[in-house]
Amino acid sequence: MLRYWTAGESHGPALVALVDGFPAGMAVDKALIDAELVRRQGGYGRGGRQRIETDAVTFLSGLWHGTTLGSPLALEVVNKDTKLERLEDVDRPRPGHADLPGAVKHLGSVRAVLERASARETAARVAAGALARQLLAVFGIEVAGWVTELGGVVLGDRAGTLPELRTLRDSSAIYSLHPERDAEVTELIDRIGKEGDTLGGVVEVRVDGLPIGLGTHAQWDRKLDGRLAQAVMAVQAIKGVEIGMGFEAARRRGSEVHDPIHYDEAARSGTQLGFTRPTNNAGGLEAGMTNGQPLVVRAAMKPISTLRKPLESVNLKTKQAEEAAYERSDVCAVSACSVIVESVVAFEIAAALVDKFGGDSIEEMRARWKLYHDMARSR
Ligand code: EPS
């Protein structure tokens, strides 16, 4: 079973991801993890914290000569802005943040809650996800994500291979597949920022190269669509998750939603079993299992809840009406959110891969991957 947890406060010494159940025998490319951490720090509209930090991963355990041992991996991302011990408490909870429910729940302070609730924690999730992507790459599975909507401006996706789309996305200041529309969006971010407000958006992640049969129909808590929804919904500020056609499927007839099944003998080789689908409204998942089509997940991110022009709140000490606290923040972190959703999706797919093909060693996984596809093709 491949799983991970994170630890760390936004202004504590470091963020840590503890990855358990990762197979032995994989050479880790640390530069690929650092590149994802840098992308998470970027995107137009980020705040002052990203000018302080230069996120990079250090492996505290689980590697020997750069190769996974099969033992738990501890990944550390050090915080430069380590000032937790000097920070004051916050009396005026921000609507939309963890401040009020967290402080009440713990019978404690707002500071104790906001430090852990902060999206700074996602640096650890991105590190774990970037490690998981390297496992997926061994099996030819690729993951990429982008922004499809920002502040109400609908940008949409685009047809193409993932390497093509990644190149296009990396040329966009907001990580969209329509860099020609960057100016329209960055002007909007500037204007909203000047007004002291924040913006949300929609991100999309696509996974190519998946085999048929990751996940299961048999038990609710191991259905892959359910696991993905949990992983994505648990990212800070996410308020909605869709797979494939998503909510739009509810408005259409069955004949307009379900993807016909065709068979093409010529498309039967290696991991390809010959089944083709002219459409992919299911987003690569049927009954909690991958169906061999690209997986498509979308997530809706609400605008960041720390506003320079604060909302109405209450002083927790005096119970008097006061403006919510303002701490340095981002106007828009939707681009970063696309990197984070990519990372948590990659990790869940890697976990499903380990469930199906075994988690002791890469070598055994490869052999079982081949055996499964040989058996499935011979039927
Ligand atoms: C973030 C770091 C934080 C915030 C942001 C995300 O740094 P600081 O609080 O020191 O400015 O910029 O956190 C939030 C959006 C939030 O609501 O807490 C990061 O590294 O992503």
Boltz pocket constraint, residues with backbone or C-beta under 6 A from the ligand:
constraints:
  - pocket:
      binder: B
      contacts: [[A, 10], [A, 40], [A, 47], [A, 48], [A, 49], [A, 81], [A, 97], [A, 114], [A, 117], [A, 118], [A, 119], [A, 120], [A, 121], [A, 304], [A, 305], [A, 306], [A, 327], [A, 328], [A, 329], [A, 330], [A, 333]]
      max_distance: 6.0
